[in-house]
Amino acid sequence: MTPSNPTPSGELVHVAHDARGVATLTLNDPARFNALGSEMLAALQQALDTLAQDDTLRVLVLAAAGKAFCAGHNLKDMAQHPDLAWYQQLFAQCSRMMLSIHKLPVPVIARVHGMATAAGCQLVAQCDLAVAADCARFATSGIHYGLFCATPSVPLVRNVPPKRAMEMLLTGDFIDAATALQEGLVNRVVPADALDAEVEKLVQSILEKPRAALAMGKALVYSQRELGLEAAYQLAGQTMAVNMMDAAAQEGARAFAEKRKPAWKP
């Protein structure tokens, strides 16, 4: 869905499905630059919880309506609630939503057409893949207002080299799409009018792979990253052994031996 396309009014999050098992989740609060307030976070959480239970889901595309992808938390709302418990609840709510993307058993692709700042930049970093328009810009800008982007730093330092991440976090300055690509925050950068086509290339490539293998692989990559080398190899070896017992992997091995294309079941 392109940012200019209308989405249902009054619906903070719109989810569209196609027959291939591809869902597009669109942040739909363009007037507030899709800020991650409590209501938006609750709508995102509900949508992600529902998608997590959908056995037909193969890929999730995370998009946004309006000029911006996501401006992060709404500082105006935050200034009106000078209460530690309120802030703790807000950031816990946001962290739970980010972890739901992490735990979703299918690849999640961020479709970034515009500005992504603070927790919006975090949202991009939390997705498994990201495709950006060449006009997109990224920043962890909270420090400009006295707030270090602590929670955005969690996925950011897992995407971007530490010194580059620290520069973003300490200065709050914007980086352009080309720099985001160079630093590893996004996978691909294309002209805005080619954004949907580039996302579709990734979607189509993923759809050609078995769902079970992708689910096991996604979980493994993120789990082993947090382990020491020996434990990571142990977990990876066990994952591959279990993966090989799956019918799709058995068919893939037979197809390789017989020099033919695998005939995977939908």
Buried (B, 14 or more C-beta within 10 A) or exposed (E): BEBEEEBEEEEBBBBEEEEEBBBBBBBBBBEBBBBBBBEBBBBBBBBBEEBBEBEEBBBBBBBBBBEBBBBBBBBEBBEEEEEEEBEEEBBEBBBEBBEBBBEBBBBBBBBBBBBBBBBBBBBBBBBBBBBBBBBBBBBBBBBEEEBEBEBBBBBBBBBBEEEBBBBBBEEBEBBBBEBBBBBBBBBBBBEBEBBBEBBBEBBEEBBEBBBBBBBBBBBBEEBBEEEEEEEBEEBBEEBBEEBEEBEBBEBBEEBEEEEEEBEBEE
